[in-house]
Amino acid sequence: MTRPRPVIAIDGPAGVGKSTTARVLAQRLGYTLVDTGALYRGVALAARDRGISWDDEAAVVALGDEAKLGFVSQEDGTPRLLLNGQDRADEIRTPELSAGASQVSAYPGVRRALLGIQRDLGREGGVVLEGRDIGTVVFPDAEVKLFLTASAEERARRRVQDLHDRGTTADYEEILTQIRSRDEADSTRAIAPLRPAEDAVILDSTSLGLEAVVQHVLELVQSCN
């Protein structure tokens, strides 16, 4: 390992628990947490703010180049998205922005604009990054690569519960349809499709609790030291 501490890359489809797993891991290890999906949601939000259609690739790419995206950490280490200096984290966790993020992330220009931000945040190691192409594109040399998966039905149940905990009601069947649609879009896009890295550990968390998943990754971290 060339870095003093490893890069931990957690990839997987929507609603699989990547964000929660990454947050707990970062807390346990004292690592920096980077929510790469929030960056794409931020571009989608910036477009909505400007009244730019997510179908307008040229305008969305230009916005991705100019938008100032970053994070500020809460006391527990959880990153909150900053868009042009303003905390917009509470606005991006909706089914609408999830769909928008999937759409804008398919544009090569947007992915190029955000790639440098992601690599800068994790370059020195001691970082947990979660997304859909961390182990394949952003950090193909990550020391720890996990591809986390679960059934669409279980992911829909978790997403409904998460929205409920945030004070938002959601329809299970509607969320399930959105998850299946996003899976299809993410796995078939031409640029950086959702897929496990060849050397990633694939973990099905359908019947696993959070602690079991976290312990599995901690063992992977220990094995690379």
Secondary structure, DSSP 8 states (H G I E B T S, - for coil): --SSS-EEEEE--TTSSHHHHHHHHHHHHT-EEEEHHHHHHHHHHHHHHHT--TT-HHHHHHHHHH--EEEEE-TTS-EEEEETTEE-GGGS-SHHHHHHHHHHTT-HHHHHHHHHHHHHHHTTS-EEEEESSIIIII-TT-SEEEEEE--HHHHHHHHHHHHHHTT----HHHHHHHHHHHHHHHHH-SSS-S---TT-EEEE-TT--HHHHHHHHHHHHHHH-
